[in-house]
Structures are given as C-alpha cells and as structure tokens.
Amino acid sequence: MATEDSEFVRRFKAGDETGFDELVRRYQPRIHGLLYRLVRDSEDASDLAQEVFVRVFRALPGFQEKSGFYTWLYRIAVNVGLNHLRARRRKKEHGASETQMDPEAFANLPDRRTPQADWHQTRLRAAIGAAVAELPERQRAVFVMRQYDGLSNDEIARALNCATGTVKAHYFFAVRRLQELLKELKGATALNREEQESQHEVHQG
C-alpha cells in the first residue's frame, strides 16, 4: 500500500476523520469512472460512488491492510456496481436493451485525422460503450476492468473473488459477444444505407 494511503488509514483509525477525507479526495474520481463504465448512467454512478464510500467509512476501522487500500476499495466498488446491475436487470422484464446502439455509428468512417474523423470516432466509441452495456454483468465487469482500468487477470480475480480461469473465460466470451454485436451494428448500417439508396432511386424514377 502506498505510504500516504497507509498514513491516511492510520489517521482515520486513530480518530482523525480528515484521513478519510483525503482518501475520498484521491480516489472518488476513479471510483466514479469505474462505476460509470459499469452502469452507463452518470447519476447512478454518482449515487453508487457515494454508497461505496459510506461502506468504506463503516468498514475501514476493521481494514487489516493485507492488501492495498485501493485494491480493497476497488473490490467494494465492483461489488456495489454488480449488485446495482443485478437489481436493475431484475426490474427490467423483457423490455428494450439498456442502451440503444446507433446503427449509423459505423457509416462512412473516414481514414484520416480530420474533424469529421474525430466526430465519427466519437460516435464509434459511443457505439462500443453501448455494446459493452449489453454484456452480462460479470462479462461487462471483467471487460471494463481489463480494457479500461488495465488490471491483470489475477487482479480481476481478486477483485471478483473468483478463479483466474473464470476471469479468462468471462473475458473470452465478452470479446466474442462484442464482436457479434458490432458486426450486427455494421450490418444494420449497410442495410440502412441500401434502403436510403433504394428510396432515392424510387424518387428519382
């Protein structure tokens, strides 16, 4: 654990709550970012981040420092995010997916770095984010932790309290599912383009 983190934890355990304030100041943006990538809703992510730090405040006196503080905090945040996703899924019966992918996100993607290319890249990133949002909870968590937060399989396994092989399997199926979703999105783009061209031909005729 980083020296400063250890010092803040000790200060808090000794009754100085400013130690906790420093930990929140340091890690709140990162925890909010993690939760947003998991739940894809900024307001929910803010509420969940607050819940995470409430849990940390209550549990910190018993924190034994066998792992780094951030590793411990990260594990709590992932669990809070997964619990939220499960609860949200239970509330949804068989309605539409959480986030609708834009089939035009892949249309006419330029190859060069131009303002138009930047705009299309923004839309492409949004489409990928929407595809990630359609993954099952565990697959989504593994993908986010590995691709966005740069955690190793072993670190993810510790965060999720599962075997490394299970993490590898979740990641494999997540990548395969994303490939399928994005392929469907490209196909939808091509169909939309063909439909527009056919309508144009009809009007021209």
BAMI-784529 format. One record per residue (C-alpha): residue number from 1; x, y, z. Coordinates in pm, 1 decimal, m for minus. Example, Ala and Ser with C-alpha at 12.3 -4.5 7.8 and 13.67 -1.06 7.14 Angstrom:
<sites>
+-----+----------+----------+----------+
:   i :       px :       py :       pz :
+-----+----------+----------+----------+
:   1 :   1230.0 :   m450.0 :    780.0 :
:   2 :   1367.0 :   m106.0 :    714.0 :
+-----+----------+----------+----------+
</sites>
This chain:
<sites>
+-----+----------+----------+----------+
:   i :       px :       py :       pz :
+-----+----------+----------+----------+
:   1 :      0.0 :      0.0 :      0.0 :
:   2 :    127.3 :    343.3 :    m87.6 :
:   3 :    279.3 :    519.2 :    213.1 :
:   4 :     33.2 :    806.2 :    200.2 :
:   5 :   m263.8 :    571.3 :    186.7 :
:   6 :   m132.8 :    387.5 :    490.7 :
:   7 :    m88.8 :    713.0 :    675.0 :
:   8 :   m442.0 :    826.5 :    593.2 :
:   9 :   m582.9 :    492.1 :    707.7 :
:  10 :   m389.6 :    509.2 :   1036.5 :
:  11 :   m505.3 :    866.2 :   1096.0 :
:  12 :   m866.0 :    764.3 :   1045.4 :
:  13 :   m833.8 :    464.5 :   1276.3 :
:  14 :   m683.2 :    696.3 :   1537.7 :
:  15 :   m994.5 :    915.5 :   1523.9 :
:  16 :   m883.5 :   1176.6 :   1271.5 :
:  17 :  m1154.3 :   1176.7 :   1003.8 :
:  18 :   m952.4 :   1405.2 :    778.3 :
:  19 :   m760.4 :   1090.7 :    684.0 :
:  20 :  m1079.3 :    955.1 :    529.9 :
:  21 :  m1146.7 :   1288.0 :    357.6 :
:  22 :   m806.4 :   1264.1 :    188.7 :
:  23 :   m877.2 :    911.5 :     65.9 :
:  24 :  m1211.5 :   1022.3 :    m78.2 :
:  25 :  m1048.8 :   1321.2 :   m247.7 :
:  26 :   m784.8 :   1097.6 :   m401.2 :
:  27 :   m999.9 :    812.2 :   m526.3 :
:  28 :  m1352.3 :    944.4 :   m577.7 :
:  29 :  m1297.9 :   1039.0 :   m946.2 :
:  30 :  m1152.1 :    697.8 :  m1027.4 :
:  31 :  m1431.8 :    513.5 :   m847.7 :
:  32 :  m1694.3 :    725.4 :  m1021.4 :
:  33 :  m1530.2 :    648.7 :  m1356.3 :
:  34 :  m1530.8 :    275.8 :  m1285.3 :
:  35 :  m1895.7 :    278.9 :  m1182.7 :
:  36 :  m1998.3 :    486.8 :  m1482.1 :
:  37 :  m1832.9 :    238.7 :  m1717.0 :
:  38 :  m2022.4 :    m39.6 :  m1542.0 :
:  39 :  m2369.9 :    115.1 :  m1517.3 :
:  40 :  m2358.7 :    367.0 :  m1806.5 :
:  41 :  m2550.0 :    632.1 :  m1615.2 :
:  42 :  m2377.5 :    933.7 :  m1461.5 :
:  43 :  m2638.1 :    999.5 :  m1192.3 :
:  44 :  m2645.0 :    634.5 :  m1085.7 :
:  45 :  m2265.3 :    628.3 :  m1085.6 :
:  46 :  m2256.0 :    929.9 :   m852.1 :
:  47 :  m2506.5 :    770.9 :   m615.1 :
:  48 :  m2319.9 :    441.4 :   m618.1 :
:  49 :  m1985.3 :    611.8 :   m557.6 :
:  50 :  m2136.2 :    775.3 :   m251.0 :
:  51 :  m2263.9 :    435.2 :   m136.2 :
:  52 :  m1916.3 :    287.7 :   m183.9 :
:  53 :  m1753.1 :    546.8 :     39.4 :
:  54 :  m2025.0 :    509.1 :    302.5 :
:  55 :  m1942.6 :    138.1 :    312.4 :
:  56 :  m1571.6 :    214.3 :    326.7 :
:  57 :  m1624.0 :    458.7 :    614.9 :
:  58 :  m1805.7 :    189.4 :    813.0 :
:  59 :  m1562.6 :    m89.9 :    731.1 :
:  60 :  m1232.0 :     99.6 :    746.2 :
:  61 :  m1181.0 :     56.6 :   1122.5 :
:  62 :  m1161.2 :   m320.1 :   1062.4 :
:  63 :   m943.5 :   m297.5 :    749.7 :
:  64 :   m640.7 :   m517.4 :    820.3 :
:  65 :   m423.8 :   m381.4 :    536.8 :
:  66 :   m344.3 :   m726.1 :    396.0 :
:  67 :   m393.1 :   m572.8 :     53.0 :
:  68 :   m350.9 :   m218.6 :    m71.6 :
:  69 :   m621.8 :     27.0 :     24.8 :
:  70 :   m713.6 :     96.0 :   m337.2 :
:  71 :   m738.1 :   m277.5 :   m414.4 :
:  72 :   m978.4 :   m313.8 :   m122.1 :
:  73 :  m1172.8 :     m3.0 :   m225.9 :
:  74 :  m1188.5 :   m119.0 :   m587.1 :
:  75 :  m1330.4 :   m456.4 :   m480.8 :
:  76 :  m1606.1 :   m284.1 :   m283.3 :
:  77 :  m1688.3 :    m58.7 :   m579.1 :
:  78 :  m1709.3 :   m350.0 :   m822.7 :
:  79 :  m1942.3 :   m539.2 :   m589.8 :
:  80 :  m2165.6 :   m233.6 :   m547.1 :
:  81 :  m2176.5 :   m186.1 :   m923.5 :
:  82 :  m2257.5 :   m551.8 :   m992.7 :
:  83 :  m2530.4 :   m553.6 :   m729.3 :
:  84 :  m2684.2 :   m247.2 :   m891.8 :
:  85 :  m2676.3 :   m412.2 :  m1234.7 :
:  86 :  m2842.2 :   m725.4 :  m1099.2 :
:  87 :  m3114.0 :   m523.2 :   m929.5 :
:  88 :  m3173.0 :   m321.4 :  m1246.2 :
:  89 :  m3192.8 :   m638.7 :  m1453.7 :
:  90 :  m3449.8 :   m787.3 :  m1217.0 :
:  91 :  m3664.9 :   m476.4 :  m1253.5 :
:  92 :  m3649.5 :   m499.2 :  m1627.8 :
:  93 :  m3858.8 :   m784.9 :  m1755.0 :
:  94 :  m3823.2 :   m819.4 :  m2127.9 :
:  95 :  m3811.4 :   m460.6 :  m2240.2 :
:  96 :  m3564.7 :   m287.9 :  m2468.1 :
:  97 :  m3192.3 :   m304.8 :  m2400.3 :
:  98 :  m3046.7 :    m51.8 :  m2157.7 :
:  99 :  m2867.8 :    148.1 :  m2425.0 :
: 100 :  m2961.9 :    162.1 :  m2789.9 :
: 101 :  m2671.3 :    132.5 :  m3031.4 :
: 102 :  m2671.3 :    380.0 :  m3316.0 :
: 103 :  m2650.6 :    184.9 :  m3644.4 :
: 104 :  m2509.4 :    490.3 :  m3820.7 :
: 105 :  m2204.1 :    497.8 :  m3594.6 :
: 106 :  m2006.0 :    293.6 :  m3846.7 :
: 107 :  m2129.8 :    472.2 :  m4155.3 :
: 108 :  m1869.0 :    631.9 :  m4380.1 :
: 109 :  m1588.9 :    625.3 :  m4124.0 :
: 110 :  m1305.0 :    842.2 :  m4265.3 :
: 111 :   m949.5 :    711.7 :  m4254.3 :
: 112 :   m771.7 :   1040.8 :  m4194.7 :
: 113 :   m745.1 :   1251.9 :  m3881.5 :
: 114 :   m991.5 :   1526.1 :  m3970.6 :
: 115 :  m1267.6 :   1695.6 :  m3771.0 :
: 116 :  m1509.6 :   1462.1 :  m3947.9 :
: 117 :  m1298.2 :   1161.6 :  m3848.0 :
: 118 :  m1290.7 :   1280.6 :  m3486.7 :
: 119 :  m1669.6 :   1311.9 :  m3489.3 :
: 120 :  m1710.6 :    962.1 :  m3628.6 :
: 121 :  m1462.4 :    823.9 :  m3377.5 :
: 122 :  m1669.4 :    977.8 :  m3100.2 :
: 123 :  m1977.6 :    803.7 :  m3235.2 :
: 124 :  m1784.7 :    478.7 :  m3269.5 :
: 125 :  m1670.2 :    496.1 :  m2906.7 :
: 126 :  m2030.3 :    558.3 :  m2802.7 :
: 127 :  m2142.7 :    254.3 :  m3001.2 :
: 128 :  m1876.0 :     37.4 :  m2839.9 :
: 129 :  m1978.9 :    165.2 :  m2497.9 :
: 130 :  m2338.6 :     77.1 :  m2577.4 :
: 131 :  m2229.7 :   m270.9 :  m2686.0 :
: 132 :  m2039.0 :   m317.2 :  m2360.0 :
: 133 :  m2355.8 :   m216.6 :  m2173.9 :
: 134 :  m2534.9 :   m512.3 :  m2333.6 :
: 135 :  m2292.4 :   m768.5 :  m2191.9 :
: 136 :  m2395.2 :   m983.8 :  m1893.1 :
: 137 :  m2289.2 :   m827.0 :  m1562.8 :
: 138 :  m1979.3 :  m1038.6 :  m1494.4 :
: 139 :  m1855.9 :  m1021.4 :  m1851.2 :
: 140 :  m1903.9 :   m645.9 :  m1850.0 :
: 141 :  m1714.2 :   m608.5 :  m1523.4 :
: 142 :  m1422.1 :   m820.6 :  m1645.4 :
: 143 :  m1404.7 :   m634.4 :  m1977.3 :
: 144 :  m1416.6 :   m292.6 :  m1810.4 :
: 145 :  m1151.6 :   m383.6 :  m1553.7 :
: 146 :   m916.6 :   m526.7 :  m1813.4 :
: 147 :   m964.4 :   m287.8 :  m2105.3 :
: 148 :  m1037.3 :     41.1 :  m1928.8 :
: 149 :   m860.6 :      4.9 :  m1594.8 :
: 150 :   m570.3 :   m211.1 :  m1715.9 :
: 151 :   m597.6 :   m477.1 :  m1445.4 :
: 152 :   m436.3 :   m816.2 :  m1492.4 :
: 153 :   m635.7 :  m1139.0 :  m1482.8 :
: 154 :   m502.6 :  m1211.2 :  m1132.8 :
: 155 :   m602.7 :   m864.3 :  m1008.3 :
: 156 :   m951.0 :   m902.7 :  m1155.6 :
: 157 :   m982.8 :  m1245.8 :   m996.3 :
: 158 :   m900.9 :  m1098.3 :   m654.8 :
: 159 :  m1149.3 :   m814.1 :   m708.1 :
: 160 :  m1426.6 :  m1055.3 :   m806.1 :
: 161 :  m1321.1 :  m1326.7 :   m561.9 :
: 162 :  m1306.3 :  m1593.4 :   m831.2 :
: 163 :  m1050.6 :  m1811.5 :  m1009.9 :
: 164 :   m821.2 :  m1664.0 :  m1275.0 :
: 165 :   m953.4 :  m1920.2 :  m1522.6 :
: 166 :  m1304.5 :  m1788.9 :  m1463.9 :
: 167 :  m1185.1 :  m1435.9 :  m1543.5 :
: 168 :  m1025.7 :  m1557.5 :  m1867.4 :
: 169 :  m1348.4 :  m1731.2 :  m1966.7 :
: 170 :  m1558.4 :  m1421.7 :  m1893.5 :
: 171 :  m1320.2 :  m1207.6 :  m2098.6 :
: 172 :  m1318.7 :  m1452.3 :  m2389.9 :
: 173 :  m1698.2 :  m1461.0 :  m2409.3 :
: 174 :  m1720.6 :  m1083.1 :  m2359.7 :
: 175 :  m1491.6 :  m1018.3 :  m2655.7 :
: 176 :  m1676.1 :  m1269.2 :  m2871.9 :
: 177 :  m2012.6 :  m1116.7 :  m2782.3 :
: 178 :  m1885.5 :   m764.9 :  m2853.9 :
: 179 :  m1762.1 :   m879.3 :  m3193.5 :
: 180 :  m2108.7 :  m1018.0 :  m3267.5 :
: 181 :  m2282.9 :   m701.7 :  m3150.6 :
: 182 :  m2057.5 :   m473.8 :  m3351.2 :
: 183 :  m2092.1 :   m695.5 :  m3657.4 :
: 184 :  m2469.8 :   m666.9 :  m3624.4 :
: 185 :  m2430.2 :   m291.3 :  m3595.5 :
: 186 :  m2224.4 :   m276.2 :  m3914.7 :
: 187 :  m2484.1 :   m491.2 :  m4088.2 :
: 188 :  m2761.6 :   m258.4 :  m3975.5 :
: 189 :  m2564.0 :     35.2 :  m4112.0 :
: 190 :  m2526.7 :   m133.5 :  m4450.3 :
: 191 :  m2899.1 :   m215.6 :  m4462.7 :
: 192 :  m2992.4 :    141.1 :  m4373.0 :
: 193 :  m2763.4 :    272.1 :  m4645.0 :
: 194 :  m2912.4 :     34.6 :  m4904.1 :
: 195 :  m3263.4 :    135.7 :  m4801.1 :
: 196 :  m3179.6 :    503.3 :  m4835.6 :
: 197 :  m3025.0 :    444.7 :  m5178.9 :
: 198 :  m3326.1 :    245.2 :  m5297.7 :
: 199 :  m3562.7 :    516.8 :  m5176.8 :
: 200 :  m3353.2 :    772.6 :  m5357.4 :
: 201 :  m3373.2 :    568.8 :  m5678.4 :
: 202 :  m3751.1 :    542.1 :  m5642.9 :
: 203 :  m3786.3 :    917.4 :  m5603.4 :
: 204 :  m3551.4 :    976.8 :  m5896.9 :
: 205 :  m3755.6 :    739.8 :  m6108.9 :
+-----+----------+----------+----------+
</sites>
